[in-house]
Structure formats: structure tokens, C-alpha cells
Amino acid sequence: MKDKTRCVVTPEPELSGFRSLAPATYRASTIVFSDAHAYATRGERGIDGYSYGLYGTPTTRMLCDKLTGLAGAARCLLVPSGQGANAIAAMAVVSAGDHVLITDSAYPAMRSFADLDLARSGVEVEYYDPTSVADLKRRLRPNTRLVWCESPGSSTMEVQDLPDIVAVAHAAGALVGCDNTWSTSLLLKPHRFGVDIVTEALTKYAGGHSDLLMGAITFSSDEVAKTVRAFIGRAGIGVSPDDATLVLRGMETMALRMSHAAVTAESLIGRLLDHRAIAEVLWPPLPTSPGHAIWQRDFIGASGVFSVLLADGFSQNLDAALDAMKTFLIGASWGGTRSLVAPMSVGEWRTVRPWEREDLIIRFSVGLEDVSELEADLDAFLAALCGQKTTTGDATPAV
Ligand SMILES: *Cc1c(COP(=O)(O)O)cnc(C)c1O
């Protein structure tokens, strides 16, 4: 071999005797073939074969297999973000003239995608009450192709009755999809209830370190998976194997991170519940949270994301209260190691069940910091809501 060729041809080392616990990152655009026949028949390799980097490398397959197993699904596809998973799953299964029913509590970007892009494609978009299967049933039509769920709902945390929703939707000939980001497959396995398509923002708990974006779509049947896979191939949508390696790493600690976040969330919520500045905390394990009984029946546990509603008259001090926190950072994309807080407005995103309370929800995501510092932050937050000044950066409770 001449030197210039040596520079571009990498020797393949002997692998026998080497076994690492770290999944290898296989990068590829092109896949090379052993002979002319293998190339000519590459189209016959099917959904599990390798034919082009966009359709997966061993690294993305490892991640898919892990997610498929955890979800109890038949198949998994990876896409560049959680919202990508929602939009792509819906887009791939509906056609002009179809009707889709979306929970009124859906992730806002999913609503915008449906209202603008599905509608632009000739799909009729309608919303239903997340807390009423009767309301959903009334709205089903012969051309309803997809019923979209998210349980618990974004920010407002309504837990939905997935088994009942699946029963009425399937009886009407519709597919059921569900955004399972809050729970991950560790806490809720929607496929077990017959949900056809489950999406998850791996960006959140699976990635777990606020440094990547990825989404997963899992399917209970190969047939629907093949439809969506063909669509993402035509649309040229794929993910980076390097990011897949990061998700594989993140998932190794996901169960511990999530159970820790739930325990911490419970103790922090205990501090908020009886305070005069707080009207309500929305978190499915609380008996007052919407759909609590369904959560108890269907879920294995809770994640560390909860919402807080302020009592009347306290929102005027919100900015000072947010600024009083030092360990909780202000930010939206939760599920990482750092605790986050973000004020949200939901009024404009509710059309079936108008949001009649003050249009301000403060969403908390609990991370892995020392609990005493998170408690001190909440005390500073509550004091500032009440108009009291506190010394910041001090782990001593301020009230
Ligand atoms: C964050 C989130 C998404 C979007 O995930 P990205 O990866 O940020 O696009 C979708 N659904 C829910 C419920 C989310 O919380």
C-alpha cells in the first residue's frame, strides 16, 4: 500500500478479547458493500438492514433496542427532537380529509404544528377535554384517524384515562398516540394499554444532562412503524450517532436520577403546600391533582416535574421571587441534573376547557443538587413572593 492510500485506509484491529462496557460510536454516511451483488440488492435489506447512515448505524440501533425493550414496543425510530417525534408521528399517519383529535393539554408546539401544518395539509384538527373520555367519544367521527394524548398534560398535569381512550378510539377506527415525556417508559408504558404510537423527548430525562436534543417514537405494530420510517426516510430525517451515545450513557443513570428527583420533589412540595402565597401544586401523586386516581392505577411513580399556582395577589412579586433563587436556574427544558424553574402561560393554549384561573403556572423541575440548598431557595422564593427581602446565596432558610 502506498503512503497516500495508507493515510485513508484504517486498519481493522482484532476485536476478539476486547469487550468494553461502553457502547461504541459508529458514525457513517455511506455504507460500503462486500460485492456488486450486495450493493445491487441493498434495497432488500429491509427495515433492520444497513443501507445508508441516515437509516441507522449499530449505535443508533443499540439505543432503539434499549428503548423498544423499556417501552414494551415492537419498534422504535429516532428523530432529532421530542417535538420532532410528535410532529413526524402525526404527519406520517394522516392524509388530507382525515380528522385528528388532540388533547387540550398537549405540548404547545404540538398544537401549533396541528393548527398550522396539519391543517395546511387538509387535515381537520379538533381538540378534546383531557379529563373526559365522554367528550372525546362525542367528537369522534368516521374519518378520525388519530387521537393524540399527553398524560399528564404539559404544565396543567391532567392525567388521562389511556385504557378508556384506547377503547373508544380503536372502536372508531382511529390510532392512538401519546407523548410520554413526563413519565418516560420507566413510570408509564402506554403500549401496555394499547396505545399505538408513543413519543418521548429523549432531550429530557433519557439524555439527562441538558446537552442534546433527540426524540423517540415507539410503535406497538410493525405496520405503523414502517409507514413512519418510510416517511422519515423520504424527508431525510436522522440523528447523530454521537448524540445516540450520549443518550445511551444518560439512560444508565435515568432510573436513579428519576427516583431521586421524585423523592426530592415530594419533600419540596411539602414546603409549598401550606404556604399562604401558594394556591395549588399540580403533581399527579397529590390527591388534589387532576386525574390522581388514574395516576395511582396506571403509573409506577412520579417524575420530578411539578407546577405551582400562586394565591391571588402574589404574582406581582414573581420576578423578585424567581431572582431570589440561586440553585434553581430559570430555564425550560427540564429533566437534567440541574433544578429549573420557568413561569408559563397556558391561557392561549386551552380552547376546550378555558383556563379560568390566573394565567400563570410556575413549573419546577427538580435536579440532583443538595436538598438543603433547594429548600433554602424555595424559602427565599416564598419570602420574596410575600414582599420580604432575603439574603441570597445562604443555605439558611430565610423565612
Ligand atoms: C420538552 C417536551 C417536548 C419537546 O422536546 P424537544 O426535544 O425539546 O423538542 C415534547 N413534549 C413534551 C411533553 C415536552 O416536555
Ligand as a Chemical Component Dictionary entry (heavy atoms), coordinates in Angstrom:
data_LIG
# 
_chem_comp.id                   LIG 
_chem_comp.type                 NON-POLYMER 
_chem_comp.pdbx_formal_charge   0 
_chem_comp.three_letter_code    LIG 
# 
loop_
_chem_comp_atom.comp_id 
_chem_comp_atom.atom_id 
_chem_comp_atom.alt_atom_id 
_chem_comp_atom.type_symbol 
_chem_comp_atom.charge 
_chem_comp_atom.model_Cartn_x 
_chem_comp_atom.model_Cartn_y 
_chem_comp_atom.model_Cartn_z 
_chem_comp_atom.pdbx_ordinal 
LIG C1 C1 C 0 -39.868 19.153 26.048 1  
LIG C2 C2 C 0 -41.057 18.433 25.552 2  
LIG C3 C3 C 0 -41.190 18.139 24.199 3  
LIG C4 C4 C 0 -40.200 18.624 23.181 4  
LIG O1 O1 O 0 -38.950 18.064 23.297 5  
LIG P1 P1 P 0 -37.728 18.745 22.478 6  
LIG O2 O2 O 0 -36.721 17.671 22.419 7  
LIG O3 O3 O 0 -37.322 19.928 23.277 8  
LIG O4 O4 O 0 -38.283 19.102 21.143 9  
LIG C5 C5 C 0 -42.297 17.439 23.790 10 
LIG N1 N1 N 0 -43.237 17.053 24.663 11 
LIG C6 C6 C 0 -43.144 17.320 25.984 12 
LIG C7 C7 C 0 -44.214 16.847 26.898 13 
LIG C8 C8 C 0 -42.054 18.029 26.467 14 
LIG O5 O5 O 0 -41.993 18.319 27.765 15 
# 
loop_
_chem_comp_bond.comp_id 
_chem_comp_bond.atom_id_1 
_chem_comp_bond.atom_id_2 
_chem_comp_bond.value_order 
_chem_comp_bond.pdbx_ordinal 
LIG C1 C2 SING 1  
LIG C2 C3 SING 2  
LIG C2 C8 DOUB 3  
LIG C3 C4 SING 4  
LIG C3 C5 DOUB 5  
LIG C4 O1 SING 6  
LIG O1 P1 SING 7  
LIG P1 O2 DOUB 8  
LIG P1 O3 SING 9  
LIG P1 O4 SING 10 
LIG C5 N1 SING 11 
LIG N1 C6 DOUB 12 
LIG C6 C7 SING 13 
LIG C6 C8 SING 14 
LIG C8 O5 SING 15 
# 
